[in-house]
Amino acid sequence: MPATPERIRRRWFGARTSIEGLLMTGTDVYSLGIEGALMGDVFAAGTALGPLGFFRVMTAAHRHAAANNRRRENP
């Protein structure tokens, strides 16, 4: 999707397409740039996981980060 003013102003975002089973990822889902691409991938993974999928992905990421922090503090 091109970076047009209309795209930036849109109120919706999401990974679903009109083709069943096909999801968009990256900057086409969320926003421009590296952070937008990362979050677009997170939204696509959450969509693939179904209801509450986004929260499942974010919970797993939080737990992983917490475990890494504990390992750094207690080598």
C-alpha positions as a printed NumPy array, in Angstrom:
array([[  0.   ,   0.   ,   0.   ],
       [  1.408,   3.391,  -0.878],
       [  2.014,   5.926,   1.901],
       [ -0.777,   8.318,   0.961],
       [ -2.569,  10.809,   3.225],
       [ -5.739,   8.704,   2.916],
       [ -3.924,   5.646,   4.257],
       [ -2.479,   7.552,   7.198],
       [ -5.91 ,   9.02 ,   8.08 ],
       [ -7.805,   5.73 ,   7.972],
       [ -9.529,   4.779,  11.214],
       [ -9.151,   1.022,  10.815],
       [ -6.179,  -1.226,  10.521],
       [ -5.916,  -4.956,  10.421],
       [ -4.365,  -7.958,   8.77 ],
       [ -7.472,  -9.487,   7.174],
       [ -8.03 ,  -9.355,   3.428],
       [-11.023, -10.141,   1.258],
       [ -9.352, -13.486,   0.411],
       [-10.13 , -16.125,   3.038],
       [ -6.994, -17.314,   4.855],
       [ -4.753, -14.576,   3.429],
       [ -3.387, -12.054,   5.935],
       [ -1.284,  -8.971,   5.314],
       [  1.811,  -8.313,   7.416],
       [  4.336,  -5.557,   7.936],
       [  3.767,  -1.906,   7.177],
       [  0.659,  -2.668,   5.093],
       [ -1.178,  -3.547,   8.3  ],
       [ -0.24 ,  -0.855,  10.786],
       [  2.112,   2.025,  10.043],
       [  5.248,   3.017,   8.178],
       [  8.779,   2.309,   9.369],
       [ 10.441,  -0.435,  11.371],
       [  8.1  ,  -0.145,  14.363],
       [  5.073,  -0.155,  12.092],
       [  6.331,  -3.265,  10.312],
       [  6.956,  -5.034,  13.63 ],
       [  3.524,  -4.176,  14.999],
       [  1.921,  -5.168,  11.686],
       [  3.497,  -8.597,  12.094],
       [  2.23 ,  -8.811,  15.683],
       [ -1.301,  -7.92 ,  14.54 ],
       [ -1.126, -10.54 ,  11.76 ],
       [  0.033, -13.229,  14.227],
       [ -2.728, -12.241,  16.628],
       [ -5.303, -12.416,  13.861],
       [ -4.078, -15.879,  12.853],
       [ -4.425, -17.054,  16.471],
       [ -8.076, -16.   ,  16.592],
       [ -9.992, -14.292,  19.407],
       [ -7.671, -12.667,  21.928],
       [ -4.731, -13.638,  19.699],
       [ -3.122, -10.191,  19.948],
       [ -3.168, -10.419,  23.736],
       [ -1.715, -13.938,  23.606],
       [  1.174, -12.7  ,  21.45 ],
       [  1.815,  -9.703,  23.697],
       [  1.66 , -11.846,  26.864],
       [  4.197, -14.284,  25.406],
       [  6.496, -11.4  ,  24.441],
       [  6.242,  -9.918,  27.934],
       [  7.048, -13.263,  29.578],
       [ 10.004, -13.792,  27.262],
       [ 11.383, -10.321,  28.049],
       [ 10.927, -10.873,  31.796],
       [ 12.78 , -14.207,  31.634],
       [ 15.648, -12.566,  29.743],
       [ 15.846,  -9.8  ,  32.347],
       [ 16.006, -12.356,  35.177],
       [ 18.826, -14.211,  33.394],
       [ 20.815, -10.97 ,  33.045],
       [ 20.357, -10.129,  36.718],
       [ 21.311, -13.638,  37.929],
       [ 23.993, -15.021,  35.577]])
